[in-house]
Amino acid sequence: MSKARVLFMGTPDFAVPSLRLLLEEKDQVEVIGVVTQPDRPKGRKKVLTPPPVKVEAIKHDLPVFQPQKLRSEEAIRQVLELQPDLIVTAAYGQILPEPVLNAPKYGCINVHASLLPKYRGGAPIHHAIINGEKETGVTIMYMVKALDAGDMLLQRAIPITSGDNVGTMHDKLANLGAELLKEVLPSILDGTVQAVPQDDEQATFAPNITREDEKIDWERTAQELDCQIRGLCPWPVAYTLWKGKPFKIWKASVVNEETQGEPGTVIRLDADGIVVATGKGLLRLTEVQPSGKKPMPTRQFINGRQMKAGDRFGD
């Protein structure tokens, strides 16, 4: 039996474990190339930087394609000329055009970081944590024209703990995605995979994070703000205003005391951080980033700065 020709499409760190898995499955598949997003400028110096999937592909001497738009005639032609038997995507970042979706004999599958049909879209990990979910997971699904709406092939849940943030859950789910891909691949190739339709009525959406999503509303409860801060750490990071300038909050924790003051008011400064009143309950800020500075423990921020009980965060 000949190996299946697999074309991999992915861009960020999340996709790398899935690509590595496919490269390990040499008895079943041959990775014939990688499609990823173009190199982008990064950092203050705007250095042109390749996406993590490209870096991994180059290590293995894989052909790399970086179309600005996959829907262009040239990009579609390049994909079709490769004659893939299966396309595997993981956080690629572009919608696959219909000629590409229809080309492989085994179809196109996607490694998606949510328990579909919940959290379809580009930021499922962020939204699951922000919304206070107790669990999330990975779904392997067939790709269709509609956003993350294809039939599901395999799904597995893992808990979201009170200590988890986007960074920790990202790594857990990236590795889980590769595990599920390994598990489901044989049944896709031998035609025995059981596809389960999604219940569209249960669908929720997780659009890309906006600047408004990052801003802290101190009228919300301490528990909600704790979820928001964890759901935005380590990127793009929640923020409030301090003396009229953006003030990022990297880490915080709920204080088991009753609210004492107007939301956004500094209640006290202690060895463990800045305790702030919210709409319900108190929140202790433990790692912060003042405008123009690097992230720092809150005690480092307090030293030498004129902050006192009664000061206010926010507009």
Secondary structure, 3 states (H helix, E strand, C coil): CCCEEEEEEECCHHHHHHHHHHHHCCCCEEEEEEECCCCEEECCCCEEECCHHHHHHHHCCCCEECCCCCCCHHHHHHHHHCCCCEEEEECCCCCCCHHHHHCCCCCEEEEECCCCCCCECCCHHHHHHHCCCCEEEEEEEECCCCCCCCCEEEEEEEECCCCCCHHHHHHHHHHHHHHHHHHHHHHHHHCCCCCECCCHHHCCECCCCCHHHHECCCCCEHHHHHHHHHCCCCCCCEEEEECCEEEEEEEEEEECCCCCCCCCEEEEEECCEEEEECCECEEEEEEEECCCCCCEEHHHHHCCCCCCCCCECCC
